[in-house]
Amino acid sequence: MTGTPSHRTSEPSGTPLRVGLVGYGLAGSVFHAPLIAATDGLVLDTVVTANEERRDRARAEFPDVAFAASPQELWERADYLDLAVIASPNRTHVPIATAALEAGLPVVVDKPIAGTAAEARGLAALAEERGLLLSVFQNRRWDNDFRTLSRLIADGELGEVQRFESRFERWRPRPKGGWRESGDPQEIGGLLYDLGSHVVDQALVLFGPAVRVYAESDVRRPGAAADDDTFIAITHANGVRSHLYVSATAAQLGPRFRVLGRSAGYVKYGLDPQEADLRAGVRPAAAGRAWGEEPEELWGRIGSGESPLTGGGTPVRSLPGDYPAYYAAVADALRGKGDNPVTAFQAAAALDVLEAARRSAREGVTVSLPA
């Protein structure tokens, strides 16, 4: 869906839209709360958490924030609020988003929006029926490397792209535990649905629909219960092949992107700096430098027939990462001034691929998807 006006768009454009945030764990405290607070036209009004330590942390950064012990307390104040943001554990996304929409609130849901594409499309249908915005927080569309690659492709710098390699690798030899690493299917844990949601979404944005999916998924670490080393191969309808890697067991990290076109290739190492800054408490309005910028030594290189590891190719200045742009677009969509930045239908298409990848890895087959 596009930026369907919510029930608050009649308010004066200078009146901040009030946001209720459900969950103040990693997603809520590191990503959503700081980015909401940094967005003109939005105000973080209420945080839903019954955890006193998390309340103390939220209060320390946002002294004026109110608290609720359960999402139901938000729905009872739906006429006062303008947006509900769901940053709770994955298994709760569908029921809480459903309740928010039924209460008449526009919704942002952290990725993955659901465990299945059918559930995502069901939420999208409910949002359309209610005339409410439903958006999915796919923040890595605003990574510096992805923004740079998107520009290179749009400008024809690589020629016709033939193969896209994307890696989101980490070295975490010991499981940290928690629901993200749970083997319980109800938790929707594991890297396939965590980091895989990002790399698949990026591939579909760049190269369009998938028609075939092959995957290998393993549990490598002693004591781990969910997949921690996964490979996904996508054949896109336009013929591009995407090779996507997500891993917590990479003792040597590969390039974040290696993109091969008929005219040139682009290789980029290193992760966008925004997550590390947010985790460290750096905020967009007070970064002390341009937000999302990275040093020149981390810029990617473009060229042909040369190895970037030996200085080959030409450095390409990375565009700055811009996570704040997501919530700025949400605010515009709520006021009827722009489109929904990430629709539930787009998220459902990524879930089609993730479900196919899970089946492929389980059965050892290549899975075809409708064109």
N, C-alpha and C positions, 0 to 999 in steps of 0.2 A: 504494500500500500504506500501511497505518498503521504505527504504531511497533512493528514486530515486534521482540521482544527479541533481542539478539545473544548470542553465546556468553560475554559478560562480565557479563551482568546478575545473575549469582549472586554477584558480588563484593559486599562490604559497601558500603553507600551512601556511607560516608565515604572510601572508597578512590578516589583520582582515576583516571579512565580515561585510558590512555596513547594518544597520538595520533601517528601518523606522517604527516608532511606532504610530499607529492611536489611539488617545485617551489618555488623561492624568488625568482621574478621579481616582477612587479608584483602579481599576485593573491596569491601566497604571502606576500610580505613586508609588503604594505600592508594586506591584508584578513584573510587566514586566520590567520597566526601571531599577530598582536596580539589578535584576537577569541578564538581558542582559549585563549591565555594568560590572558585576562580572565574566563574562564568557570569558575565554581565547579564542581568535579567533573571537569574536564578538565585535562590537563597536556601541554604540547608536549614530546614525548619525543625524536623524531628528525626531522630535516629531510633530505630527499633532494636533494642537489645536488653536482655535482663541481666547481662553479665556486668557486675559492678566495676571490674577492672577496665573493661572496654568503655563503660560510661565515663570513667575518670579520664581515659585517654581522649575520648571525643570532647569532653568538656574542656580539657586543657587547650585544645586547638580551636574549638568553636564554643566560646563561653556562653553564647546566647541560644545554643541548641536545646530543644526539648527532647524528652525521652518517652518511649512507650515500651511496655514489656512484651507486647505481642502485636502482630499485624492487624488483628481485629480492632485494636485501639485506633489505628489509622483509618480503617474503613468507617468507623463511627464519626470521624472528622473529615470525611471525603469532601464535603461541601466547602471546607476551609482550605484544603490542599489542592495543588495543581498537577502534581506528578508523583507517582510512586516508583522508586528505583529498587529492584530486587537484586540484592547482592548476598543472598543467603546460600546455603549448600545446594548443589545441583539438583538433588532429589526434590527440593521444595519449590523449584522455579515454576513448574506448571501450576500446582495448586494455589500458590500465592499470587501469581500473575492473573490467574482466573478470578480469584476473589477480588483483586484490585479492579479489574475491568468490570466485573459485575457491580462493584461499588461506584462505578462511574469515573474512575481515575485513569488518565493516560499512564502508560507504563514503559519503563526501560528495564530490560532483563539482562543480567550478565550472561556471557556465553558459558556453556551451550544453553540456549533457551529451553531445551527439552532433551529427553533421552531419545526421542524418535522424531522423524520428519512429520509423521501423522499428528503427533501432539503439537508440534510447532504450527502446522497448518490449521489445526483446530483453534489455537489461540489467535492466529491471524484472522480467522473467520469471525470469532467472537468480537475482536477489536473493530472489524469492519461493520459488524452488525450494530455495535454501540456507537460508532462514529468516533472512536478514540484512537489516538496514536499508540502504537506498540512498536518499540524499537529495541534493537539488540546491541549490546556493548561489544562491538568488534573493534577494539581500540587500535589493533595493530595495522589497520588500514591507514593509520596516521603515524606509523613508524617512519623514521627518516629514510631508511633504505628502501622501503616499499614506495614511498612518495617519489624518491629519486628514480627508481626503476620504472615506475609508471610514466614519468616524464620522458625517460629515454625511449621507451617503447612508443609513446604517442608521437614523439618527434622523429621516429624512424631511424634512430641512431644505431640500432642493432640489425636493421633489416627485418625480414620475416623471422620471427622467433620459432625455433624448432624444438628446443628442450629447455625446461625450467627446472633447476635444482634449488631446493629450499631446505635449509636445515635449522632446526631449533633444538640445539643440543646443550646439555649440561653435564657436569661431572659431579654426581651426588651418589657415591657408592653405597651410602647407608640410607635406607628408607627413613623418612621423618615421621611416618605414621599419619593418622588422621583420615578423614573421609576421602580426601583426594587420592590416597593410595590404598583404599579399601578394595577388596575383591568382591564385595557385595554388589551385584548388578544394579540394585536399587539406588546405590549412591552415585552412579554414573561417574565413577572415578577412572583413574588411569590416564596415560598420556595421549591415547588416541582421541579422547573427548576433551582433554585439557589443551595441550599445545597443538594437537591435531586440528582443533576447531579454528585456530589461527592460520595455520599453513594452508589448509584446504580452502578457507574463505579467501585468502589472498590469491590462490591459484585460480579460483573461479572468477574473481573480480578481474583479473588480468586477461584470462584466456577463455572465459565462457564455460558453457555446460560440459559436464563430464558424460562420456558414453561408455567407458569401460574403467573398471577399478580392480587393481590387484594389490594385496597387502601382505606383509609379514609382521607379526606382532608377538613379542616375547616378554616373559618375566625373567629378568636376568639376575637381579640382586637377591642374595640370601635374605629371607624374611619378608620379601616383597610379595604382595598379593594381587597387584594389578599390573597391567602392561607398563613397562618402563623403557622399552626399546622397540620402536615401530617404524616401518617403512611403508609408504603408500605410493603406488604408481597410478597416475590418472592419464587416460587418453581423452583429450578434449574433442568436441565435435568438429573443431576447426583443424584438427590434426596435431596440435601441439601436445607434447608429452611432458607431464609434470612428475618429477621424482622428489618426494617429500620425506624428510627424516625428522623424527622427534625422539629424543633419547635423554635419559638421566644417567647413562652409563658411558658417555663419550670421554675417555681419558685424553684424547686429542680432538679438539674441535675443528670441524670442517668449515668451509666458507658459509656464511649466512645465505648468500645467493651465488649461484653460477648460472648465467643465462646465456644460451648460445643461439645466435641468429645467423642468417645468411651472410651478413656484412661484418659483424663483429660480435664479441662476447663481453659480458660484464661480470666481474667477480667482486664480491664485497664480503669482508670479514667483520666480525664484531656485532654486538647487539645495539640497537637503539638505546640511548642513554636515559630515556625518560623514566622507565621503571626503576632503575637504580637510584635516580634522583628522588623520586617519590618515596621510595623505601627509606631513603636517608633523611627524609623530612624536608627536602628542598621543594619549594612550591613555585608554580609558574610566575606568579607576580613578584617573587623575591629571589629569583635564581642568581642574581648578580652577573648574569650574562644572558645572551639570547637563549630562550628556552628551546631545548631539543637540539642544540648545536653539538657537533662532535669535532674533535681535533683533526687536522688535516691528515695525520698519519693513519687514520681509520677510514678515509675516503676509499670508495671502490675505484676500480680501474676498468677502462674500456679499451679494447684493441683486438687484434687478430694474430694468431700464430705465435704469441708470446706468453710467458709465464709471469703473472703479477708478483709471484714470490721472488723473482729476480729483478723486479723493477720494471718489467715490461708493461706495455699499455700506457694509457694516459689517465692521470687521476681525474676523477669526476667529483666535484664538490657535492657533498651530500646536502640535500634540502633539509632544513630543520624538522625534527619530529614535532608533531602538533596534536597531542591528545586533547588539549582544550577545545580543538575545533569540533570534536564530536558533540559535546554538550552545548556549544554555541549553536550548532545545527539543530539540536533537539529544541532549544529555546525558540529558534526561528520557526520550526515546524509547529510548535504549540501555538504560536501567535499567527499562524497562517502565512508566514513570510518565506517559507522554504519547504523542501521535501524532507521526509524521514531519512536520516543518513544511512540507516541499516534496517531493512525491513525484515519481518518475520518470515516472509516468503524466501528471501535470500538466505536466511539462516536455515530454513528447511531444505534448500538445495544442498547446502553444505552437509546437513545431517543425512541426506540421501547418500552422499559419498561416504560418510563415516560409518553408516550402517552397512553399506556394501563392503567397506574395508574390513569391518569386523567379521562379516560372513566369509570374505575371501581368506582372511588369516585362519579362521577356524576350519574351513573346509578345503583349503588349498586350491581354490579355483579363482578364475577371473570372472568378475560379475559385470554383466551388461546393464546399463541404465537406459531408460527411454530417451530418445533424442529430443 
